Amino acid sequence: MKRVPYHRIIPAALMTAATAIPVATSVEILAHVSAGQATTIEVSEEAQRRYNDALQRRLRRAVWSEGGCRSWYLDADGVNRTLWPGFTFEYWARTRRARRADYAVTR
């Protein structure tokens, strides 16, 4: 069996944990629909715009977005739509709960 270097295991484990966070938030949101408290729940355009603008401001300073290098992280327009620009714990803190004000709820 091939040994995997320890420094490669830890980031993979952290990212696996980080991907479970939005699932938990989605389940929390869907519970409102299931309980009959809502028929639809959508992220508001303003919240989506605010989030994306802040994310792109941070990503522009990242090494894979600057320097003229070609990167598979960048789309055809040169925009990074793939990576989170911060630490895993920050992602966890920002995505662990849905902010009610950021959603349009239909009953």
RAPE-V789728 format. One record per helix or strand of 2 or more residues. SS is the DSSP state (H for helix, E for strand). FROM is the first residue (numbers start at 1). LEN is the number of residues. Records with the same first field share a line. If there is no record, write none. Layout:
# RAPE-V789728
SS->FROM-LEN / FROM-LEN
This chain:
# RAPE-V789728
H->6-29 / 45-16 / 88-8 / 100-3
E->40-4 / 103-4
